[in-house]
Amino acid sequence: MAQQRPSPRKRPTQGRAQATVAALVEAAARILEQDGREGFSTNAVAERAGVSIGSLYQYFSSKEALLGALIVRETDLLIAEAKAALVEPTGRAALATLIRACVSHQLRRPALARLLDFEEAVLPGDTETARVAEEFRQIGLLLFSRSDLAPQEPVTVVTQDVMAIIKGMIDAAGERGETVQVDLAVRVERAVLGYLTHT
């Protein structure tokens, strides 16, 4: 059986519990941004969140489970922003909106985004990761099927290629320390349109 990423021990249902979990996940994010993986521990997260270590362990069995929850939180934010592309009136406008969402997501908290990209690659997968990946894939499939864009065949492969172009350019820009989102979005859109024009 494939190894699974640790999941939260229980889902908070009450407002206070939800606030505690949200505080723990945000504390994990801030520690990773400021201190990297070296300073990241369950004790450090509990202290930063202002809760007891026992309260943390009620919800998260390990720091890997905390990382998984943080990855899902950040990816859900990206999905929500990317879905705005689907209400655009044209494929070209939808593509621009999708690219801006991806650029904004990566450069809003660049140190955190880069670290989570690495962690997501090395941590075992889980059902939540599969869910958000499928949601993002569906957004791409709907976008590249728009009638005002040049026909893309096979659309599944084109979607994968375009997402790779977007991710590769944005990741490289983040590693170089770029911060101007508009400039990067324009360059990414130019690259994607060049690809779509010649497929």
N, C-alpha and C positions, 0 to 999 in steps of 0.2 A: 504494500500500500504506500502511495506517495506521502511524503511528510507534509503535514499541514501546518500553516502558520497558527500560533496560539490565538484563540479568540477571546474576547471579553468573557469573564466568568458568568456575568449576568447583565441583563439589559435594564438600565434604570427606567422606572416608570413614573416615579414621583418627581415633582419639580426640583426638590432639594437634591435628590440623588442625581438627576440629570445635570444640575449645576456643578456638582462635585466631579462627575466624570468629565464634563467640559473643561473644568479648571485643571484637572490632571492632564488631559491631552494637550491643552495649551501650555501648561508648564513644561511638558516634554518638548514641545516645539521650541520654546524659548531657551531651554538648556542646550538643545542640539544646535541652535543658531549661535549661541554665545560660547559654548564650551566644546562642541563637537561630540563625537561618540565617546571620547575619553572621560568627559564629565557627566555622562548620561548614566544614571542608575535609578532604581526605584526609590531609594532613600532621598536622592536629590530632587526627584520629581515631587514626592510627597511634601518635602520641606518647602519647595517653591510654590506649590499649590496651597499650602497652609492646612494640610490635612494629615492625619496620622498614617503611618505606614500600614496599619491594619485596615484603614478605610480604603487605601489604594488596593490592597490585596483582595478586598471584597469584589473588586471589579476586574482587576488585571493580575494574571498569575505571574507575569514576568515583564521585563522591559521590552522583550520582543512583542508581547501582546499590546503594549502601549504603542510601540512603533507601528504595528498593524492598524490600530485604531486611528493613529495620526495620518497614515497613508490614505486610509479610506476617507477620512474627513477632508483632506486636501483634494483628493480625486473627485469626491462628490461636489465640491465647490467648482471645480473645473467643468464637470458635466453640466451643472446648473447654468453656468455662463455660456457654455458651448451650445446648449439647447436654444439660446436666443437666436442662433443662426437660422434655425428652422422656420422662424416666422418672417424672415426677410423676403421681400417680394421677388427677388431674382437670385439665381445661383451665384452670380458674381458678388452680390452684396452679402449673401450667406457665407461665402468663402472668406470674405474680408472680416466678417464678424467672428467666424470661427478662429481665424488666425489671431485677431486681436485678443480673444479670450485666452488662447494658449500663451501668447506673449505676456499678457498681464499676469496670468497665473504663475509663470516661471520667474518673472522679474519682480513681482510684488514682495516676495521674501526669498531672494535668490539663494542665499546660503542654505536655507531650509529645503528649498526645492531640489538643489543639487544633491544634498545628503540623502533625501528621501528617494530620489531616483536610484542612487546606489543601493540603498537598503532594499528597495523593492526588487531589485535585480537579484539580490543574494538571499533574501528571505524566502521560505517556502510560500507557495500560493495558497489562496483560500477562496471560499465561495464569494466573499465580498469583492475580492480583487477580480475574479472572473465576471462578476455582475457589472462592475463599472467599465471593464474592458469591452464587454459586449454592448453596453449602452453607447460608448464612444464610437464603436464600430458602426452601430446602427445610424448614428448621427451622420457619419461620413457617407454611408450608403445612400441615405436620403438626399444628402447635399449633392453628391456627384451624379445623381439621377435627374437633376433639374434639367428641364427642356432647353433652357437658354445657354447651357454649357455644352460644349462639343461632346458628342456621344463618347462614353468611356467604356471600353470593353477590354477585359472583363472588369466590371465595376468593383468587385471585391479586391482584386489585385491593385487597381488604381487607388482605391481607398487606402490600402496598406502602404503603398509607395508615397502617397501624399502625406500621410501621417508621419512617415519616416523623415521626409524632407522637412516638415514643420518642426518635429522634435529635434532633428539633428542641428538645424540652423539655430534654433532657440537655445539649445543646450550649449553649443559652441559660443554663442554670444554671452551667455551667463558665465561661462568659464573665463571669458576675456574681461568680465566686469562691466559689460555694457548695461546702461540704465535707461536709455532713451527708448521707450516702448514704441513710439510712432515710427521712428526710423527703422527699427528692426521689423515691425509689422509690414512696412512697405517693401522691404527687401524680401521677406519670406513670401509675400503675395506675388511678387514678380517671379520668383523662382517656381512657385507652384503653377502659376499661369503658363509659364514657359513649358513646364512638363505637360500640362493638360493640352496645350496647343499641339504638341508633337506626339501625342499618344494615338 
